[in-house]
Amino acid sequence: MYAVLKTGGKQYKVAVDDVIVVEKLAAEAGDNVDLDEVLMVGDGESSTVGRPVIAGARVTARVLEQKRSDKIIVFKKKRRKNYRRTRGHRQDVTVLRITDIHAAGE
């Protein structure tokens, strides 16, 4: 069984025991979180698509850790004007392990 969920403005296709990295959620390491914006639930032969979400469906996940992603470099330049700016950015992220997928009727 798999599900397509939305969190942090992005969509993720997940199954049980998958590990995903999402935008920061307000939870501590070891906590369980319920993600209720489930867009689609499916198994091998059938699938349910929400409009836009499936009412009553949710995905349960355990927070493995809160960390920061790799640094990206933002470089701005205007040629022939001696203008150069370099900035770095590290995004706060949450690492989740999917523990259960609940369809709408369960």
Steps between C-alpha positions, in 0.01 A plus 500: 500500500621849419378855549568839348506769767561872509702679766709814487371588152645181349353161413652166599415145391553280807457142614537342844862511632607772255728775634430848364643846564236775521486867595528557874208377710435601861584168670784350700706195404310184589153660473228368273337742254184461293509644150141545389537663158486170309444555128492136387502150652562190294606139503580263216162489327298800618554860599300782656557856387382792713347826384735654613555284811348175624276572799597290802822363352827557681862386507672436832874559524767499771744791521854364474684830533492876451796625301616748242545414134814555298610857439414665172695797369310801365727711278391827338707690246456793266760499230728799451364668816729336758192365681530153657310362799530152646259361754445151636180336623421183695137396523358342818356155418334209678584136426194271518449122487153403374343254744139462379262605225131531593252515213173689540293200616751368756 
